[in-house]
Amino acid sequence: MQDQRLHRNFHLWFQRLIAAFFLLGQVFLHILQGRIHRRNTIEQMNSVGPESISIAVVTAAFVGMVYTIQIAREFIQYGATTTIGGVVALSLSRELAPVLTAVVIAGRVGSAFAAEIGTMRVTEQIDALYMLKTDPIDYLVVPRVIACALMLPLLTGLALLVGMAGGLLVSTSMYSINTGIFLNSVQAFTELWDVFSALLKSIIFGVIIAIIGCNWGLTTTGGAKGVGESTTTAVVTSLLTIFISNFFLSWIMFQGDAG
């Protein structure tokens, strides 16, 4: 019985994942056709962006400080003090800032999308939209996708700056590294592409979070229990998809660096 249940759950999850790809195609088509609900889009941008700043900033600050603690002592021991700032900058821009910001947004915003739209589904509000000749994709999904795609790069850029500030604070206060040395290292190691790659990743992660959250909401069944299960599964699926896609994005963006 347990094996049958696991098989059934996996089959349902896979069906919903396939549905998410179709939903993504529909969203892009609707955007190209200009079918954008502007008021909802602005509301969702406010929810994703300004309301998420505090948690994104706090996360980035402590990640930057912790990462600097992890590498500074070892680098100083091997006489590589002048490279600490550059290593912190590369790590934050290429991986830590976009990925961890996406993880935070997936937990906060992606779960809210799944819960809100899932509740609308089980209470037949989605059906009411059809009765009013309103396409749920235009009214609910497209604004959320646009909001995540636009706001996540801004949050990632802010997280990168705050993370660097946290790393600088730790390096100067705990390890007495000169501020100029730290900043010169950052300038020597990082390129414009490193920052651009972080923003590009965050756009893709934002689309992933919105599509999965909305799709799991739209396919919710089973009342309140179903809403809770959809919310949990949406967050887990978003995180897995972010980590997997991050591997392929990093492979594509940075595989030629060694040459």
Buried (B, 14 or more C-beta within 10 A) or exposed (E): EEEEEEEEEEEBBEEBBEBBEEBBEBBEEBBEEEBEBEEBBEBBBEBBBEEBBEBBBEBBBEBBBEBBBEBBEEBBEEEBBBBBBBBBBBBBBBBBBBBBBBBBBBBBBBBBBBBBBBBBBBEEEBEEBEEEEBBBBBBBBBBBBBBBBBBBBBBBBBBBBBBBBBBBBBBBEEBEBEEEBBBBBBEEBBEEBBBEBBBBBBBBBBBBBBBBBBBBBBBBEEEEEBBBBBBBBBBEBBBEBBEEBBEEBBEEBBEEEEE
